[in-house]
Amino acid sequence: MLNQQNLAHELLTEIVNPDDVVVDATMGNGYDTLFLTGLSKHVFAFDVQEAALIATKRRLQKMGKSATLILDGHENLMKYVKIPVKAAIFNLGYLPQTDKTVVTQAETTLTALSDLTKLLVRGGRVTLMIYSGHEGGMSEKKAVLSWVSTLPQSEWNVFSFTPLNQIHTPPILVCLEKR
């Protein structure tokens, strides 16, 4: 069985072609950015932490890949991405092995999602791994789940994948697909 992160990747692999524009909304240590560079030659990756940008740049260079790395929050993606987007990926929470007080916020995440709904092409997808086991994480999770639940059924497919037998606060994978 695929774990949630692998499922998120599989959901994007099914639809992304080399000429498509894709977004890593939360660059982190660059794993998703690297994954996306294997699908498309047009990758925009965002993070507010310079450590994330440095780690991602190193990871990409080591593998001979490149992407447009942006030291800014995903809520500002419309400043940088002005063309249709086929896919986006989010990992909500904090950057592992760094300051756990620097976390994604519901307000900025919802702004980014709203903007992506305008940029996303028909058949495009957005995956969100929602980690809520940190301070503020549960309120972001509730806000995101509430927001995606209001997307019109006639225009969007929205699914969530949740482990049912894990203790603590397992992550939730949410996938949006524009009809």
Backbone as CSV, one residue per row, in Angstrom:
resi,resn,N_x,N_y,N_z,CA_x,CA_y,CA_z,C_x,C_y,C_z
1,MET,0.846,-1.180,0.000,0.000,0.000,0.000,0.894,1.248,0.000
2,LEU,0.499,2.249,-0.761,1.242,3.504,-0.794,1.011,4.288,0.487
3,ASN,2.077,4.920,0.991,1.854,5.839,2.098,1.307,7.146,1.513
4,GLN,0.910,8.054,2.358,0.253,9.272,1.881,1.150,10.123,0.995
5,GLN,2.407,10.252,1.345,3.309,11.064,0.524,3.486,10.444,-0.857
6,ASN,3.643,9.127,-0.906,3.755,8.449,-2.199,2.459,8.552,-2.997
7,LEU,1.330,8.507,-2.310,0.046,8.668,-2.983,-0.076,10.079,-3.562
8,ALA,0.357,11.089,-2.810,0.348,12.466,-3.318,1.177,12.553,-4.592
9,HIS,2.339,11.944,-4.577,3.206,11.946,-5.760,2.541,11.208,-6.927
10,GLU,1.935,10.079,-6.646,1.277,9.303,-7.702,0.120,10.096,-8.326
11,LEU,-0.629,10.804,-7.495,-1.746,11.596,-8.001,-1.274,12.700,-8.947
12,LEU,-0.077,13.209,-8.725,0.470,14.233,-9.615,1.147,13.604,-10.830
13,THR,1.807,12.478,-10.640,2.464,11.790,-11.750,1.462,11.442,-12.849
14,GLU,0.251,11.092,-12.456,-0.787,10.717,-13.423,-1.128,11.831,-14.410
15,ILE,-0.918,13.087,-14.009,-1.428,14.180,-14.843,-0.380,15.136,-15.390
16,VAL,0.820,15.172,-14.810,1.807,16.188,-15.186,2.651,15.724,-16.367
17,ASN,2.824,16.629,-17.328,3.668,16.415,-18.500,4.863,17.359,-18.438
18,PRO,5.927,17.077,-19.195,7.146,17.893,-19.106,6.964,19.390,-19.356
19,ASP,6.000,19.775,-20.172,5.815,21.196,-20.467,4.838,21.897,-19.524
20,ASP,4.269,21.167,-18.574,3.330,21.765,-17.623,4.063,22.605,-16.581
21,VAL,3.370,23.587,-16.052,3.879,24.401,-14.943,3.358,23.798,-13.653
22,VAL,4.265,23.604,-12.686,3.897,23.019,-11.399,4.478,23.859,-10.264
23,VAL,3.868,23.729,-9.091,4.244,24.540,-7.938,4.467,23.652,-6.727
24,ASP,5.600,23.861,-6.056,5.812,23.308,-4.719,5.594,24.486,-3.779
25,ALA,4.454,24.513,-3.126,4.065,25.667,-2.318,4.798,25.741,-0.986
26,THR,5.437,24.651,-0.584,6.152,24.595,0.694,7.435,23.795,0.480
27,MET,8.453,24.460,0.003,9.696,23.830,-0.455,10.343,22.917,0.588
28,GLY,10.410,23.350,1.816,11.017,22.521,2.859,12.436,22.112,2.527
29,ASN,12.730,20.830,2.653,14.064,20.318,2.357,14.242,19.927,0.895
30,GLY,13.247,20.198,0.070,13.394,20.025,-1.367,12.996,18.684,-1.939
31,TYR,12.448,17.801,-1.136,12.085,16.484,-1.652,10.980,16.563,-2.706
32,ASP,9.939,17.340,-2.425,8.864,17.477,-3.403,9.315,18.282,-4.612
33,THR,10.143,19.284,-4.393,10.664,20.064,-5.519,11.449,19.145,-6.453
34,LEU,12.308,18.318,-5.887,13.073,17.368,-6.699,12.135,16.417,-7.437
35,PHE,11.160,15.900,-6.739,10.177,15.016,-7.371,9.521,15.719,-8.563
36,LEU,9.091,16.959,-8.381,8.412,17.689,-9.451,9.321,17.938,-10.651
37,THR,10.625,18.131,-10.400,11.548,18.344,-11.531,11.667,17.090,-12.400
38,GLY,11.321,15.948,-11.857,11.294,14.722,-12.643,10.060,14.614,-13.528
39,LEU,9.057,15.451,-13.253,7.826,15.443,-14.037,7.760,16.589,-15.034
40,SER,8.282,17.749,-14.642,8.130,18.957,-15.447,9.419,19.756,-15.435
41,LYS,9.634,20.516,-16.486,10.803,21.405,-16.527,10.452,22.821,-16.070
42,HIS,9.222,23.018,-15.600,8.766,24.342,-15.157,8.251,24.247,-13.719
43,VAL,9.163,24.264,-12.751,8.814,24.114,-11.343,9.088,25.420,-10.608
44,PHE,8.064,25.917,-9.913,8.204,27.063,-9.016,8.099,26.513,-7.595
45,ALA,9.062,26.837,-6.730,9.047,26.343,-5.350,9.174,27.524,-4.391
46,PHE,8.338,27.526,-3.358,8.246,28.635,-2.407,8.575,28.183,-0.992
47,ASP,9.248,29.052,-0.256,9.402,28.875,1.183,9.813,30.204,1.784
48,VAL,9.462,30.399,3.053,9.803,31.645,3.752,11.142,31.548,4.471
49,GLN,11.706,30.359,4.542,12.952,30.169,5.270,14.127,29.984,4.312
50,GLU,15.162,30.781,4.541,16.350,30.675,3.698,16.981,29.290,3.795
51,ALA,16.895,28.671,4.973,17.442,27.318,5.137,16.777,26.332,4.171
52,ALA,15.502,26.509,3.919,14.786,25.643,2.979,15.306,25.849,1.563
53,LEU,15.487,27.089,1.184,15.987,27.398,-0.150,17.389,26.814,-0.352
54,ILE,18.248,26.972,0.646,19.617,26.452,0.552,19.609,24.926,0.452
55,ALA,18.811,24.269,1.300,18.743,22.804,1.276,18.206,22.299,-0.061
56,THR,17.194,22.972,-0.571,16.599,22.559,-1.843,17.565,22.772,-2.993
57,LYS,18.241,23.898,-3.001,19.214,24.192,-4.061,20.305,23.116,-4.081
58,ARG,20.801,22.742,-2.915,21.834,21.693,-2.829,21.304,20.356,-3.347
59,ARG,20.087,20.009,-2.936,19.493,18.739,-3.348,19.335,18.705,-4.869
60,LEU,18.853,19.788,-5.446,18.664,19.838,-6.900,19.997,19.778,-7.637
61,GLN,20.982,20.549,-7.162,22.298,20.560,-7.812,22.927,19.177,-7.788
62,LYS,22.800,18.494,-6.668,23.369,17.157,-6.530,22.790,16.196,-7.573
63,MET,21.535,16.408,-7.948,20.866,15.533,-8.907,20.847,16.115,-10.323
64,GLY,21.514,17.262,-10.520,21.561,17.880,-11.839,20.230,18.444,-12.303
65,LYS,19.406,18.889,-11.376,18.072,19.416,-11.680,18.022,20.901,-11.349
66,SER,17.008,21.572,-11.878,16.832,22.988,-11.553,15.356,23.309,-11.425
67,ALA,15.089,24.389,-10.699,13.728,24.888,-10.487,13.847,26.363,-10.145
68,THR,12.764,27.059,-10.225,12.724,28.453,-9.803,12.427,28.456,-8.309
69,LEU,13.445,28.756,-7.506,13.316,28.744,-6.048,13.039,30.171,-5.573
70,ILE,11.979,30.332,-4.812,11.514,31.653,-4.415,11.455,31.753,-2.904
71,LEU,12.215,32.703,-2.366,12.223,32.952,-0.926,11.089,33.922,-0.606
72,ASP,9.911,33.355,-0.503,8.696,34.126,-0.228,7.607,33.134,0.148
73,GLY,6.562,33.624,0.773,5.459,32.771,1.171,4.576,32.384,0.005
74,HIS,3.964,31.220,0.117,3.094,30.743,-0.960,1.896,31.652,-1.188
75,GLU,1.551,32.454,-0.207,0.439,33.393,-0.372,0.750,34.470,-1.410
76,ASN,2.009,34.589,-1.796,2.434,35.566,-2.803,2.720,34.942,-4.159
77,LEU,2.259,33.731,-4.382,2.602,33.035,-5.624,2.145,33.767,-6.876
78,MET,1.075,34.554,-6.787,0.595,35.285,-7.968,1.582,36.360,-8.425
79,LYS,2.499,36.767,-7.558,3.543,37.721,-7.959,4.541,37.071,-8.918
80,TYR,4.678,35.762,-8.842,5.718,35.046,-9.572,5.173,34.142,-10.677
81,VAL,4.006,33.584,-10.450,3.418,32.639,-11.399,2.257,33.338,-12.095
82,LYS,2.430,33.575,-13.371,1.424,34.338,-14.123,0.832,33.523,-15.267
83,ILE,1.120,32.241,-15.277,0.660,31.363,-16.344,-0.096,30.182,-15.739
84,PRO,-0.894,29.485,-16.540,-1.674,28.358,-16.017,-0.797,27.279,-15.359
85,VAL,-1.319,26.700,-14.300,-0.621,25.693,-13.502,-1.356,24.367,-13.637
86,LYS,-0.597,23.289,-13.786,-1.188,21.952,-13.886,-1.293,21.266,-12.534
87,ALA,-0.330,21.545,-11.634,-0.334,20.841,-10.355,0.408,21.644,-9.301
88,ALA,0.035,21.381,-8.058,0.732,21.994,-6.918,0.730,21.003,-5.765
89,ILE,1.747,21.157,-4.911,1.858,20.294,-3.736,2.179,21.157,-2.523
90,PHE,1.560,20.819,-1.409,1.779,21.493,-0.127,2.123,20.440,0.915
91,ASN,3.027,20.778,1.820,3.250,20.038,3.059,3.097,21.059,4.169
92,LEU,1.962,21.036,4.842,1.671,22.043,5.858,2.249,21.630,7.205
93,GLY,2.781,22.598,7.899,3.386,22.349,9.205,4.660,23.151,9.335
94,TYR,5.749,22.475,9.734,7.033,23.152,9.917,8.132,22.380,9.198
95,LEU,9.245,23.052,8.998,10.401,22.446,8.352,11.142,21.577,9.369
96,PRO,11.228,20.270,9.120,11.917,19.381,10.066,13.356,19.829,10.343
97,GLN,13.802,19.597,11.543,15.143,19.931,12.026,15.429,21.430,12.041
98,THR,14.383,22.254,12.118,14.578,23.700,12.234,13.651,24.231,13.323
99,ASP,13.487,25.525,13.359,12.647,26.207,14.341,11.188,25.785,14.170
100,LYS,10.667,25.044,15.133,9.298,24.530,15.042,8.251,25.604,15.306
101,THR,8.679,26.814,15.591,7.708,27.897,15.742,7.412,28.568,14.405
102,VAL,8.215,28.289,13.394,7.949,28.810,12.047,7.107,27.758,11.338
103,VAL,5.815,28.019,11.257,4.865,27.060,10.695,3.989,27.724,9.644
104,THR,3.391,26.891,8.804,2.418,27.427,7.862,1.211,27.931,8.639
105,GLN,0.522,28.888,8.069,-0.618,29.521,8.732,-1.861,29.352,7.864
106,ALA,-3.003,29.189,8.510,-4.260,29.008,7.782,-4.502,30.147,6.798
107,GLU,-4.313,31.367,7.234,-4.611,32.526,6.386,-3.782,32.521,5.095
108,THR,-2.479,32.280,5.220,-1.622,32.305,4.033,-1.870,31.082,3.152
109,THR,-2.127,29.953,3.761,-2.422,28.741,2.995,-3.711,28.909,2.203
110,LEU,-4.734,29.476,2.835,-6.004,29.676,2.133,-5.867,30.694,1.004
111,THR,-5.041,31.705,1.197,-4.773,32.664,0.117,-4.127,31.954,-1.064
112,ALA,-3.117,31.134,-0.782,-2.433,30.393,-1.848,-3.393,29.446,-2.558
113,LEU,-4.212,28.744,-1.807,-5.173,27.818,-2.416,-6.181,28.567,-3.288
114,SER,-6.666,29.678,-2.798,-7.610,30.478,-3.574,-6.983,30.940,-4.888
115,ASP,-5.739,31.399,-4.816,-5.046,31.828,-6.027,-4.818,30.657,-6.978
116,LEU,-4.487,29.512,-6.438,-4.267,28.341,-7.293,-5.553,27.893,-7.986
117,THR,-6.701,28.082,-7.339,-7.948,27.694,-8.010,-8.157,28.523,-9.275
118,LYS,-7.607,29.736,-9.289,-7.709,30.596,-10.476,-6.688,30.200,-11.541
119,LEU,-5.508,29.766,-11.126,-4.435,29.423,-12.061,-4.509,27.987,-12.587
120,LEU,-5.149,27.112,-11.835,-5.153,25.693,-12.166,-5.982,25.422,-13.424
121,VAL,-5.424,24.629,-14.328,-6.126,24.246,-15.558,-7.102,23.107,-15.258
122,ARG,-8.057,22.907,-16.161,-8.982,21.759,-16.032,-8.157,20.470,-16.008
123,GLY,-8.501,19.597,-15.094,-7.758,18.354,-14.941,-6.538,18.500,-14.049
124,GLY,-6.251,19.730,-13.622,-5.126,19.976,-12.722,-5.449,19.548,-11.301
125,ARG,-4.406,19.309,-10.542,-4.583,18.834,-9.161,-3.697,19.583,-8.189
126,VAL,-4.182,19.658,-6.957,-3.423,20.194,-5.832,-3.476,19.145,-4.734
127,THR,-2.309,18.756,-4.221,-2.274,17.847,-3.074,-1.769,18.605,-1.867
128,LEU,-2.357,18.285,-0.723,-1.967,18.910,0.542,-1.749,17.836,1.589
129,MET,-0.544,17.766,2.117,-0.285,16.930,3.288,-0.443,17.855,4.479
130,ILE,-1.428,17.560,5.311,-1.732,18.423,6.452,-1.218,17.759,7.712
131,TYR,-0.135,18.321,8.243,0.422,17.879,9.523,-0.121,18.828,10.584
132,SER,-0.817,18.282,11.572,-1.485,19.151,12.545,-1.007,18.959,13.979
133,GLY,0.042,18.190,14.177,0.499,17.879,15.524,1.435,18.912,16.124
134,HIS,1.282,20.161,15.772,2.104,21.242,16.316,1.180,22.399,16.703
135,GLU,1.710,23.343,17.442,0.900,24.471,17.867,0.354,25.221,16.654
136,GLY,-0.952,25.386,16.611,-1.607,26.059,15.495,-1.984,25.116,14.365
137,GLY,-1.465,23.895,14.402,-1.710,22.946,13.319,-3.159,22.503,13.220
138,MET,-3.798,22.315,14.346,-5.186,21.859,14.325,-6.104,22.936,13.757
139,SER,-5.843,24.196,14.070,-6.699,25.259,13.529,-6.467,25.408,12.018
140,GLU,-5.224,25.236,11.555,-4.980,25.289,10.113,-5.681,24.118,9.423
141,LYS,-5.589,22.948,10.003,-6.259,21.773,9.437,-7.759,22.021,9.301
142,LYS,-8.378,22.513,10.370,-9.825,22.770,10.332,-10.173,23.810,9.277
143,ALA,-9.373,24.864,9.182,-9.640,25.918,8.196,-9.519,25.389,6.770
144,VAL,-8.472,24.611,6.507,-8.261,24.070,5.159,-9.372,23.087,4.807
145,LEU,-9.700,22.182,5.716,-10.758,21.210,5.441,-12.104,21.897,5.238
146,SER,-12.369,22.917,6.007,-13.608,23.671,5.840,-13.640,24.355,4.477
147,TRP,-12.534,24.979,4.093,-12.464,25.703,2.821,-12.631,24.761,1.632
148,VAL,-11.889,23.648,1.619,-11.976,22.731,0.476,-13.353,22.081,0.396
149,SER,-14.016,21.946,1.527,-15.349,21.342,1.545,-16.394,22.246,0.895
150,THR,-16.090,23.522,0.768,-17.049,24.454,0.163,-16.856,24.615,-1.340
151,LEU,-15.820,24.005,-1.915,-15.611,24.116,-3.358,-16.791,23.462,-4.081
152,PRO,-17.316,24.114,-5.120,-18.495,23.582,-5.810,-18.235,22.205,-6.434
153,GLN,-19.103,21.280,-6.150,-18.981,19.912,-6.659,-18.994,19.881,-8.182
154,SER,-19.678,20.820,-8.800,-19.752,20.845,-10.263,-18.421,21.241,-10.899
155,GLU,-17.521,21.843,-10.108,-16.238,22.314,-10.629,-15.023,21.591,-10.050
156,TRP,-15.201,20.893,-8.931,-14.064,20.308,-8.212,-14.382,18.914,-7.705
157,ASN,-13.392,18.044,-7.775,-13.377,16.793,-7.031,-12.454,17.037,-5.839
158,VAL,-12.901,16.698,-4.647,-12.102,16.897,-3.438,-12.142,15.603,-2.626
159,PHE,-10.942,15.076,-2.343,-10.839,13.835,-1.580,-9.876,14.013,-0.416
160,SER,-10.101,13.237,0.631,-9.126,13.197,1.721,-8.804,11.743,2.020
161,PHE,-7.560,11.535,2.419,-7.063,10.207,2.762,-6.494,10.296,4.164
162,THR,-7.125,9.586,5.089,-6.790,9.707,6.501,-6.512,8.343,7.109
163,PRO,-5.362,8.167,7.767,-5.132,6.914,8.479,-6.141,6.793,9.630
164,LEU,-6.718,5.641,9.779,-7.753,5.471,10.800,-7.261,4.773,12.062
165,ASN,-6.103,4.142,12.000,-5.655,3.379,13.163,-4.322,3.877,13.722
166,GLN,-3.961,5.115,13.433,-2.704,5.654,13.951,-2.966,6.514,15.182
167,ILE,-2.020,6.448,16.098,-2.152,7.248,17.316,-1.626,8.664,17.073
168,HIS,-1.833,9.516,18.007,-1.391,10.913,17.977,-2.144,11.686,16.887
169,THR,-1.455,12.407,16.059,-2.098,13.222,15.029,-1.489,12.896,13.664
170,PRO,-1.953,11.811,13.042,-1.393,11.456,11.739,-1.743,12.517,10.695
171,PRO,-0.905,12.668,9.690,-1.212,13.640,8.638,-2.417,13.195,7.808
172,ILE,-3.033,14.170,7.189,-4.144,13.923,6.273,-3.702,14.380,4.892
173,LEU,-3.971,13.575,3.887,-3.723,13.972,2.510,-5.040,14.421,1.901
174,VAL,-5.039,15.616,1.317,-6.208,16.139,0.612,-5.794,16.366,-0.834
175,CYS,-6.671,15.992,-1.758,-6.413,16.220,-3.177,-7.604,16.954,-3.779
176,LEU,-7.301,18.042,-4.488,-8.305,18.793,-5.238,-8.029,18.567,-6.717
177,GLU,-9.080,18.357,-7.472,-8.945,18.218,-8.915,-9.966,19.121,-9.587
178,LYS,-9.490,19.978,-10.477,-10.398,20.884,-11.186,-11.047,20.132,-12.326
179,ARG,-12.387,20.134,-12.341,-13.140,19.432,-13.391,-13.124,20.202,-14.686
